[in-house]
Every structure is written in C-alpha cells, then in structure tokens.
C-alpha cells in the first residue's frame, strides 16, 4: 500500500486553471512548459495573466504567470507602385549596382 501511495504522489502534473483567453497558451502537463497554442495579436491583447496549478495528487500549489506580448510588424511589405521600370545600357558597368526600387 505504501509503495502505491508513493508512486501516485510523486508525479507532478501542471494545468492552466484561468486566464487563458482564447486558448492562446497550453502547458505540457508533465513538464510545466508553457507554449503558444493560438494566434497572438498585440493590437488585440498586450498581456496575459495565467494561473498555473501544480499537483501531485495529494497536494497542489498555484502560481501566476504574466506574459507580455511584444509588438512586431505583422503587416506584409507593400510596393508603392504596381510597376517599376528602368533602363540599363550595354555600356553600364556590370559590377555596379543599379537602383530599380527605392
């Protein structure tokens, strides 16, 4: 009986219990590693405050994990014009760069 009790109490399992708006994050229940599971958008939400539980089937403890979303440029590059034209003569030095886009 003691042997069974020891085995069931020794494994710690992790779980996000609150604050996981939109399912943006997940936790590996055996390691506690938190990872991104959904889309993050700085313009929509800049901060998440997750409540994380750790349990060994006998006792549990809680902590708060605060995640700040960093703003990055998530817009695609844009050309200012639909078409660019240039002329290159045969006398131009091949080793010199020519400006086509500015």
C-alpha positions in Angstrom: 0.0 0.0 0.0 2.8 2.5 0.9 4.5 1.7 -2.4 1.4 2.5 -4.5 0.9 5.7 -2.4 4.5 6.8 -3.1 4.2 6.3 -6.9 0.9 8.1 -7.3 2.1 11.1 -5.2 5.4 11.6 -6.9 4.3 12.7 -10.4 3.6 16.4 -10.6 1.1 17.5 -13.2 0.6 21.0 -14.4 -2.5 22.8 -15.7 -3.6 26.3 -16.7 -6.6 27.0 -14.5 -7.5 30.5 -15.6 -6.6 33.5 -17.7 -6.0 31.6 -20.9 -8.2 33.8 -23.0 -9.0 32.3 -26.4 -6.8 29.3 -25.7 -3.7 31.2 -26.7 -1.4 29.1 -24.5 -1.1 25.5 -23.4 1.0 23.7 -20.8 2.8 20.4 -21.1 1.2 18.6 -18.2 4.2 16.6 -17.2 6.9 19.3 -17.5 5.1 22.6 -16.9 6.4 24.1 -20.1 4.1 26.8 -21.4 3.8 27.3 -25.1 1.8 29.3 -27.6 -1.2 27.3 -28.9 -3.2 30.0 -30.7 -2.7 33.3 -32.5 -1.3 36.2 -30.6 -2.1 39.8 -31.6 -0.6 42.7 -29.8 -3.3 45.1 -31.1 -6.0 42.9 -29.5 -4.3 41.8 -26.2 -1.0 43.0 -24.9 -0.9 40.9 -21.7 -2.0 37.6 -20.4 -2.1 36.6 -16.7 -2.3 32.8 -16.4 -3.0 30.9 -13.3 -0.9 27.7 -13.2 -1.6 24.7 -10.9 0.9 22.0 -10.0 -0.5 18.9 -8.3 1.0 15.5 -7.2 -2.5 14.0 -6.5 -2.0 14.8 -2.8 -1.3 18.4 -2.7 -1.4 21.3 -5.1 0.1 24.7 -5.4 -0.6 27.7 -7.7 1.3 30.5 -9.2 0.6 33.3 -11.6 2.5 33.6 -14.9 2.3 37.0 -16.6 3.1 37.1 -20.3 3.6 40.4 -22.2 3.1 40.2 -26.0 5.8 42.0 -27.9 4.6 44.2 -30.8 6.2 43.2 -34.1 5.4 44.4 -37.6 2.9 41.8 -38.7 1.9 43.6 -41.9 3.2 42.3 -45.3 5.7 44.5 -47.2 4.0 46.9 -49.7 5.2 48.2 -53.0 4.3 51.9 -53.6 3.6 51.3 -57.3 2.3 48.3 -59.2 5.1 48.5 -61.8 8.7 49.8 -61.8 10.6 50.5 -65.0 14.3 51.2 -65.5 16.8 51.3 -68.4 20.2 49.7 -68.4 22.5 50.3 -71.3 25.1 47.7 -72.5 27.9 50.1 -71.6 26.9 50.2 -68.0 29.4 48.6 -65.7 28.1 45.1 -64.7 29.7 45.3 -61.3 27.9 48.4 -60.2 24.5 48.0 -58.6 21.6 49.8 -60.3 18.8 51.2 -58.3 15.5 49.9 -59.6 13.4 50.2 -56.4 13.7 53.0 -53.9 
